[in-house]
């Protein structure tokens, strides 16, 4: 039954950033590169929880240093089960403990940088 749910689940890219302009830039880039993907933009974990629908599998989550601590405490356990790729976005990416399962996307970034993050194979 779980496999059927995974097959029928909608794929999503989550953007959990406190800076609305940066979030919008990433949203537009992802929309161009993955037009079939559902893109969920939120500023807080609460907004994200309210926005996620049942049967949504998150492929990639872009988070900033503001939300990273909250994400580490809540989402990482789910991330490993679902194969979620966590992308830490920001100026001060060194302030967050290095995790080998996270991708770093320091400011400033380009379309090419975001494309490289999205093109990596998702590991389940």
C-alpha positions as a LaTeX table, in Angstrom:
\begin{tabular}{lrrr}
\hline
Residue & $x$ (\AA) & $y$ (\AA) & $z$ (\AA) \\
\hline
Unk1 & 0.00 & 0.00 & 0.00 \\
Unk2 & 2.82 & 2.37 & 0.83 \\
Unk3 & 4.40 & 1.82 & $-2.61$ \\
Unk4 & 1.12 & 2.76 & $-4.31$ \\
Unk5 & 1.00 & 5.98 & $-2.29$ \\
Unk6 & 4.59 & 6.79 & $-3.25$ \\
Unk7 & 3.81 & 6.21 & $-6.93$ \\
Unk8 & 0.74 & 8.43 & $-6.85$ \\
Unk9 & 2.38 & 11.09 & $-4.69$ \\
Unk10 & 3.06 & 14.49 & $-6.16$ \\
Unk11 & 6.71 & 15.59 & $-6.27$ \\
Unk12 & 7.55 & 18.89 & $-4.61$ \\
Unk13 & 10.37 & 21.35 & $-4.13$ \\
Unk14 & 10.15 & 23.25 & $-0.85$ \\
Unk15 & 11.58 & 26.73 & $-0.37$ \\
Unk16 & 11.71 & 27.60 & 3.33 \\
Unk17 & 13.45 & 30.97 & 3.46 \\
Unk18 & 12.96 & 34.05 & 5.61 \\
Unk19 & 13.97 & 36.40 & 2.77 \\
Unk20 & 11.04 & 36.71 & 0.37 \\
Unk21 & 13.10 & 38.03 & $-2.55$ \\
Unk22 & 15.60 & 35.19 & $-2.42$ \\
Unk23 & 12.74 & 32.70 & $-2.10$ \\
Unk24 & 11.04 & 34.21 & $-5.16$ \\
Unk25 & 14.28 & 34.02 & $-7.19$ \\
Unk26 & 14.66 & 30.34 & $-6.38$ \\
Unk27 & 10.96 & 29.73 & $-7.04$ \\
Unk28 & 11.25 & 31.24 & $-10.53$ \\
Unk29 & 14.42 & 29.28 & $-11.30$ \\
Unk30 & 12.89 & 26.00 & $-10.14$ \\
Unk31 & 9.71 & 26.75 & $-12.11$ \\
Unk32 & 11.74 & 27.14 & $-15.30$ \\
Unk33 & 13.87 & 24.05 & $-14.68$ \\
Unk34 & 11.15 & 21.74 & $-13.33$ \\
Unk35 & 7.81 & 22.99 & $-14.67$ \\
Unk36 & 6.12 & 19.72 & $-13.61$ \\
Unk37 & 7.15 & 20.09 & $-9.97$ \\
Unk38 & 4.94 & 21.47 & $-7.27$ \\
Unk39 & 6.83 & 24.37 & $-5.63$ \\
Unk40 & 5.90 & 25.19 & $-2.03$ \\
Unk41 & 7.21 & 28.48 & $-0.63$ \\
Unk42 & 7.04 & 29.26 & 3.09 \\
Unk43 & 8.75 & 31.58 & 5.55 \\
Unk44 & 8.25 & 29.41 & 8.65 \\
Unk45 & 7.86 & 25.72 & 9.50 \\
Unk46 & 4.26 & 26.43 & 10.48 \\
Unk47 & 3.50 & 27.93 & 7.06 \\
Unk48 & 5.17 & 24.92 & 5.47 \\
Unk49 & 3.08 & 22.47 & 7.49 \\
Unk50 & $-0.10$ & 24.32 & 6.52 \\
Unk51 & 0.90 & 24.37 & 2.82 \\
Unk52 & 1.87 & 20.72 & 2.39 \\
Unk53 & $-0.82$ & 18.44 & 1.13 \\
Unk54 & $-1.20$ & 14.73 & 1.81 \\
Unk55 & 0.62 & 12.46 & $-0.63$ \\
Unk56 & 3.37 & 14.98 & $-1.38$ \\
Unk57 & 6.95 & 13.72 & $-1.63$ \\
Unk58 & 9.55 & 16.43 & $-1.18$ \\
Unk59 & 12.56 & 15.97 & $-3.46$ \\
Unk60 & 14.51 & 19.10 & $-2.53$ \\
Unk61 & 14.16 & 21.63 & 0.30 \\
Unk62 & 15.95 & 24.98 & 0.16 \\
Unk63 & 16.36 & 26.40 & 3.68 \\
Unk64 & 18.31 & 29.32 & 5.13 \\
Unk65 & 20.33 & 29.65 & 8.31 \\
Unk66 & 17.27 & 31.10 & 10.08 \\
Unk67 & 15.18 & 27.96 & 9.58 \\
Unk68 & 18.00 & 25.38 & 9.51 \\
Unk69 & 18.04 & 24.76 & 13.27 \\
Unk70 & 14.29 & 24.14 & 13.27 \\
Unk71 & 14.58 & 21.91 & 10.23 \\
Unk72 & 17.39 & 19.91 & 11.83 \\
Unk73 & 15.23 & 19.20 & 14.85 \\
Unk74 & 12.03 & 18.35 & 12.92 \\
Unk75 & 12.59 & 17.36 & 9.33 \\
Unk76 & 15.89 & 15.52 & 9.11 \\
Unk77 & 14.44 & 12.23 & 10.38 \\
Unk78 & 11.80 & 12.39 & 7.65 \\
Unk79 & 14.43 & 13.56 & 5.16 \\
Unk80 & 16.40 & 10.34 & 5.44 \\
Unk81 & 13.29 & 8.19 & 4.98 \\
Unk82 & 12.00 & 10.14 & 1.98 \\
Unk83 & 15.35 & 10.79 & 0.29 \\
Unk84 & 14.93 & 14.52 & 0.72 \\
Unk85 & 17.91 & 16.64 & $-0.36$ \\
Unk86 & 18.44 & 19.56 & 2.02 \\
Unk87 & 20.01 & 22.70 & 0.53 \\
Unk88 & 21.34 & 25.33 & 2.91 \\
Unk89 & 21.06 & 28.75 & 1.26 \\
Unk90 & 22.72 & 31.89 & 2.54 \\
Unk91 & 25.69 & 34.08 & 3.33 \\
Unk92 & 26.65 & 32.40 & 6.58 \\
Unk93 & 26.44 & 28.74 & 5.63 \\
Unk94 & 29.49 & 28.08 & 7.82 \\
Unk95 & 27.50 & 28.96 & 10.95 \\
Unk96 & 25.48 & 25.75 & 10.66 \\
Unk97 & 27.26 & 22.51 & 11.56 \\
Unk98 & 28.48 & 20.79 & 8.41 \\
Unk99 & 26.39 & 17.79 & 7.46 \\
Unk100 & 27.52 & 15.59 & 4.64 \\
Unk101 & 23.92 & 14.99 & 3.55 \\
Unk102 & 23.25 & 18.72 & 3.02 \\
Unk103 & 24.17 & 20.73 & $-0.07$ \\
Unk104 & 25.46 & 24.28 & 0.41 \\
Unk105 & 24.23 & 27.10 & $-1.84$ \\
Unk106 & 26.02 & 30.27 & $-0.70$ \\
Unk107 & 25.00 & 33.77 & $-1.81$ \\
Unk108 & 25.31 & 34.96 & $-4.49$ \\
Unk109 & 24.11 & 32.05 & $-6.61$ \\
Unk110 & 23.18 & 31.74 & $-10.26$ \\
Unk111 & 20.70 & 29.74 & $-12.33$ \\
Unk112 & 23.56 & 27.35 & $-13.06$ \\
Unk113 & 24.13 & 26.77 & $-9.31$ \\
Unk114 & 20.44 & 25.99 & $-8.72$ \\
Unk115 & 20.39 & 23.74 & $-11.79$ \\
Unk116 & 23.32 & 21.75 & $-10.37$ \\
Unk117 & 21.43 & 21.25 & $-7.10$ \\
Unk118 & 18.30 & 20.11 & $-8.93$ \\
Unk119 & 20.10 & 17.80 & $-11.35$ \\
Unk120 & 21.61 & 15.60 & $-8.65$ \\
Unk121 & 19.96 & 12.22 & $-8.45$ \\
Unk122 & 17.60 & 11.92 & $-5.49$ \\
Unk123 & 18.63 & 9.00 & $-3.26$ \\
Unk124 & 15.87 & 6.92 & $-1.63$ \\
\hline
\end{tabular}
